Amino acid sequence: FPAGLGVLVVDDDLLCLKVVEKMLKACKYKVTACSTAKTALEILRTRKEEFDIVLSDVHMPDMDGFKLLEIIQFELALPVLMMSANSDSSVVLRGIIHGAVDYLLKPVRIEELRNIWQHVVRRDYSSAKSSGSEDVEASSPSKRAKTSGSNSKSEEVDRTASEMSSGKARKKPTGKKGGKSVKEAEKKDVVDNSNSKKPRVVWSAELHAQFVTAVNQLGIDKAVPKRILDLMGVQGLTRENVASHLQKYRLYLKRLQGNDARGGGNASST
């Protein structure tokens, strides 16, 4: 795990705060600890560049942890992990729906803290992808052809498109049918090429946040692709894109609830 990761940890339970801070430092992370949500926001707003991720307790006296999560996401776009001794599935679900990247059950284990850097990597990778040619907001074939030089598949598509436009891609069919065969082949090539250049959606952190907001507004049990799509209002996003993402999201929530339920059973037995 990478050393020097900037971590802000927030917990009004001073004993828990010290324990988590000590474990984070043992992981070679650069740690800043505070006991109130308001202090955390002041630190983040003035020293944002120092932090890569935030760990926040769910229940704090000065501000609800979920409210802090929403503010951090809206203003700072940093990944946030929630911590709580409450393993109730509704609380876990609420955290994930509000955009938490993970939900850690107290007492937090050092093994879990060693892996938090993965959320930062995912965030950075998603941001890089979203600023590139394959993002939903810039997914036209012309934009993708100009800006995706580092992607081998995109390069292949570019070469093919260039060759087709210059007549080098394929030999035009010849024979008894003459011009008719040529026209049919060219028509087929146009159809095939348009299908191969169908925009691929990259679920960036911002796009996923919009998705989560829509799901949260509708309710996880009542959220259907068409209604989510209407609420999101993202140009280029299709019902199929949303349906696929919703299926994966529900599976993720189900798996997370199962893990936390098992963790809650272990915690209560100690």
C-alpha positions as CSV (number, residue, x, y, z in Angstrom):
1,F,0.0,0.0,0.0
2,P,1.3,3.5,-0.9
3,A,2.9,5.5,1.9
4,G,2.1,9.2,2.3
5,L,-1.6,9.0,1.5
6,G,-3.2,12.1,3.0
7,V,-6.0,11.0,5.4
8,L,-8.4,13.1,7.4
9,V,-10.1,11.1,10.2
10,V,-13.1,12.6,12.0
11,D,-14.6,11.1,15.2
12,D,-16.1,12.7,18.4
13,D,-15.1,9.5,20.3
14,L,-11.6,10.6,21.3
15,L,-10.4,7.1,22.3
16,C,-11.6,5.6,19.0
17,L,-10.0,8.6,17.2
18,K,-6.6,8.0,18.7
19,V,-6.8,4.3,18.0
20,V,-7.7,4.8,14.3
21,E,-5.1,7.6,14.0
22,K,-2.4,5.3,15.4
23,M,-3.3,2.4,13.0
24,L,-3.4,4.8,10.0
25,K,0.1,6.0,10.9
26,A,1.3,2.4,11.2
27,C,0.2,2.1,7.6
28,K,2.6,5.0,6.7
29,Y,-0.3,7.3,5.9
30,K,-0.1,11.0,6.5
31,V,-2.8,11.5,9.1
32,T,-4.8,14.5,10.4
33,A,-7.3,13.8,13.2
34,C,-10.1,16.0,14.5
35,S,-13.1,15.5,16.7
36,T,-15.8,17.6,15.1
37,A,-17.3,17.8,11.6
38,K,-17.1,21.6,11.5
39,T,-13.4,21.5,12.2
40,A,-13.0,18.8,9.5
41,L,-14.6,21.1,6.9
42,E,-12.5,24.0,7.9
43,I,-9.3,21.9,7.5
44,L,-10.5,20.5,4.1
45,R,-11.5,23.9,2.7
46,T,-8.1,25.5,3.6
47,R,-5.8,22.5,3.0
48,K,-7.6,20.4,0.4
49,E,-4.5,19.6,-1.5
50,E,-3.1,17.7,1.5
51,F,-5.8,15.1,1.6
52,D,-6.7,12.1,-0.6
53,I,-9.4,10.5,1.5
54,V,-11.7,11.1,4.5
55,L,-12.7,8.7,7.3
56,S,-15.8,10.0,9.2
57,D,-17.9,8.6,12.0
58,V,-21.6,8.3,11.2
59,H,-22.9,9.8,14.5
60,M,-21.4,13.1,15.7
61,P,-23.0,15.8,17.9
62,D,-22.3,18.9,15.8
63,M,-23.2,17.5,12.4
64,D,-24.7,14.2,11.1
65,G,-22.0,12.2,9.3
66,F,-24.1,11.8,6.2
67,K,-24.5,15.6,6.0
68,L,-20.7,15.9,6.2
69,L,-20.4,13.3,3.5
70,E,-22.7,15.2,1.2
71,I,-20.8,18.5,1.7
72,I,-17.4,16.9,1.1
73,Q,-18.7,15.3,-2.1
74,F,-20.3,18.5,-3.4
75,E,-17.5,20.9,-2.6
76,L,-14.3,18.8,-2.6
77,A,-15.0,15.5,-4.5
78,L,-13.0,13.5,-2.1
79,P,-13.8,9.8,-1.4
80,V,-15.3,9.3,2.0
81,L,-15.4,6.2,4.2
82,M,-18.0,6.0,6.9
83,M,-17.3,4.4,10.3
84,S,-19.8,3.2,12.9
85,A,-20.5,0.6,15.5
86,N,-24.0,0.3,14.1
87,S,-24.2,-2.6,11.7
88,D,-27.9,-2.1,10.9
89,S,-28.4,-2.7,7.2
90,S,-30.5,0.4,6.8
91,V,-27.6,2.6,8.1
92,V,-25.1,0.8,5.9
93,L,-27.4,1.3,2.9
94,R,-28.0,5.0,3.7
95,G,-24.2,5.6,3.7
96,I,-23.6,3.9,0.4
97,I,-26.6,5.6,-1.2
98,H,-25.3,9.0,-0.1
99,G,-22.0,8.2,-1.9
100,A,-19.7,6.7,0.8
101,V,-17.1,4.5,-0.9
102,D,-17.2,2.1,2.0
103,Y,-18.7,1.5,5.4
104,L,-16.3,0.3,8.1
105,L,-17.7,-1.4,11.2
106,K,-16.2,-0.5,14.5
107,P,-13.8,-1.5,16.0
108,V,-12.0,-0.8,12.7
109,R,-9.3,-3.3,11.8
110,I,-5.9,-2.3,10.5
111,E,-6.3,-4.8,7.6
112,E,-9.2,-2.6,6.4
113,L,-7.2,0.6,6.7
114,R,-4.3,-0.9,4.7
115,N,-6.7,-1.1,1.7
116,I,-8.3,2.3,1.7
117,W,-5.7,3.6,-0.8
118,Q,-7.6,1.5,-3.4
119,H,-10.6,4.0,-3.2
120,V,-8.2,6.8,-4.1
121,V,-6.8,5.0,-7.1
122,R,-10.3,4.2,-8.3
123,R,-11.3,7.8,-7.9
124,D,-8.2,9.1,-9.8
125,Y,-8.7,6.5,-12.5
126,S,-12.3,7.4,-12.9
127,S,-11.5,11.1,-13.1
128,A,-8.9,10.5,-15.7
129,K,-11.3,8.4,-17.8
130,S,-14.1,11.0,-17.4
131,S,-11.8,13.8,-18.7
132,G,-10.9,11.6,-21.7
133,S,-12.6,10.9,-25.0
134,E,-14.8,8.0,-23.8
135,D,-16.9,9.9,-21.2
136,V,-20.6,10.2,-21.8
137,E,-20.4,14.0,-22.3
138,A,-17.7,13.7,-25.0
139,S,-18.5,10.4,-26.6
140,S,-19.0,11.3,-30.2
141,P,-16.9,9.3,-32.7
142,S,-15.0,12.3,-33.9
143,K,-14.0,13.4,-30.4
144,R,-13.0,9.9,-29.5
145,A,-10.9,9.5,-32.6
146,K,-8.9,12.7,-31.9
147,T,-8.2,12.2,-28.2
148,S,-7.8,8.5,-27.5
149,G,-4.3,7.9,-28.9
150,S,-3.0,6.1,-25.8
151,N,-5.7,3.4,-26.1
152,S,-4.7,0.6,-28.4
153,K,-8.3,-0.3,-29.3
154,S,-9.0,3.3,-30.1
155,E,-5.9,3.5,-32.3
156,E,-7.1,0.5,-34.2
157,V,-10.5,2.0,-34.7
158,D,-8.8,5.3,-35.9
159,R,-6.6,3.4,-38.3
160,T,-9.6,1.5,-39.7
161,A,-11.7,4.6,-40.1
162,S,-8.8,6.3,-41.9
163,E,-8.2,3.4,-44.2
164,M,-11.8,3.1,-45.0
165,S,-12.1,6.8,-45.9
166,S,-9.1,6.5,-48.2
167,G,-10.3,3.2,-49.7
168,K,-7.4,1.1,-48.3
169,A,-9.3,-0.9,-45.7
170,R,-10.8,-3.5,-47.9
171,K,-10.8,-4.4,-51.5
172,K,-14.1,-3.5,-53.1
173,P,-15.9,-6.5,-54.4
174,T,-15.7,-7.1,-58.0
175,G,-17.5,-9.5,-60.3
176,K,-20.6,-9.9,-62.3
177,K,-22.8,-7.8,-60.1
178,G,-20.5,-4.8,-60.6
179,G,-21.7,-1.5,-59.1
180,K,-24.6,-3.0,-57.1
181,S,-22.2,-5.2,-55.1
182,V,-20.0,-2.3,-54.4
183,K,-22.8,-0.2,-53.1
184,E,-24.2,-3.0,-50.9
185,A,-20.7,-3.6,-49.5
186,E,-20.2,0.1,-48.8
187,K,-23.6,0.3,-47.1
188,K,-22.8,-2.7,-44.9
189,D,-19.4,-1.1,-44.0
190,V,-21.1,2.1,-42.9
191,V,-23.6,0.2,-40.7
192,D,-20.8,-2.0,-39.2
193,N,-18.6,1.0,-38.6
194,S,-21.4,3.0,-36.9
195,N,-22.0,0.0,-34.6
196,S,-18.3,-0.3,-33.7
197,K,-18.1,3.3,-32.7
198,K,-21.1,3.2,-30.4
199,P,-20.2,5.4,-27.4
200,R,-19.1,3.5,-24.3
201,V,-20.2,5.0,-21.0
202,V,-17.6,5.6,-18.3
203,W,-19.2,5.9,-14.9
204,S,-17.1,8.7,-13.5
205,A,-17.3,9.7,-9.9
206,E,-19.5,12.7,-10.8
207,L,-21.8,10.6,-13.0
208,H,-22.1,7.9,-10.4
209,A,-22.9,10.6,-7.8
210,Q,-25.8,11.8,-10.0
211,F,-27.0,8.2,-10.3
212,V,-26.9,7.7,-6.5
213,T,-28.8,10.9,-6.0
214,A,-31.5,9.8,-8.4
215,V,-31.7,6.3,-6.7
216,N,-31.9,7.9,-3.3
217,Q,-34.7,10.2,-4.4
218,L,-36.7,7.4,-5.8
219,G,-35.8,4.8,-3.1
220,I,-33.7,1.8,-3.9
221,D,-36.8,-0.5,-4.1
222,K,-38.7,1.8,-6.4
223,A,-35.8,2.9,-8.6
224,V,-36.2,1.8,-12.2
225,P,-34.0,2.7,-15.1
226,K,-36.4,5.0,-17.0
227,R,-37.2,7.1,-13.9
228,I,-33.5,7.2,-12.9
229,L,-32.6,8.3,-16.5
230,D,-35.3,11.0,-16.4
231,L,-34.0,12.4,-13.1
232,M,-30.3,12.3,-14.2
233,G,-31.0,14.1,-17.4
234,V,-27.5,13.3,-18.9
235,Q,-27.2,13.7,-22.6
236,G,-26.0,10.5,-24.3
237,L,-26.9,8.2,-21.4
238,T,-29.3,5.4,-22.4
239,R,-31.8,3.3,-20.5
240,E,-29.6,0.3,-21.1
241,N,-26.6,2.0,-19.6
242,V,-28.6,2.8,-16.4
243,A,-30.2,-0.6,-16.2
244,S,-26.8,-2.3,-16.3
245,H,-25.3,0.1,-13.7
246,L,-28.4,-0.3,-11.5
247,Q,-28.1,-4.1,-11.5
248,K,-24.4,-3.9,-10.5
249,Y,-25.2,-1.4,-7.9
250,R,-27.9,-3.5,-6.3
251,L,-25.5,-6.5,-6.3
252,Y,-22.9,-4.4,-4.6
253,L,-25.3,-3.2,-1.9
254,K,-26.4,-6.8,-1.3
255,R,-22.9,-8.0,-1.0
256,L,-21.9,-5.1,1.3
257,Q,-24.9,-5.7,3.6
258,G,-24.0,-9.4,3.8
259,N,-20.4,-8.6,4.8
260,D,-21.4,-6.0,7.4
261,A,-24.0,-8.3,8.9
262,R,-21.3,-10.9,9.4
263,G,-19.0,-8.3,10.8
264,G,-21.7,-7.1,13.2
265,G,-22.2,-10.7,14.5
266,N,-18.5,-11.0,15.1
267,A,-18.3,-7.6,16.9
268,S,-21.2,-8.4,19.2
269,S,-19.7,-11.6,20.3
270,T,-16.4,-10.0,21.5
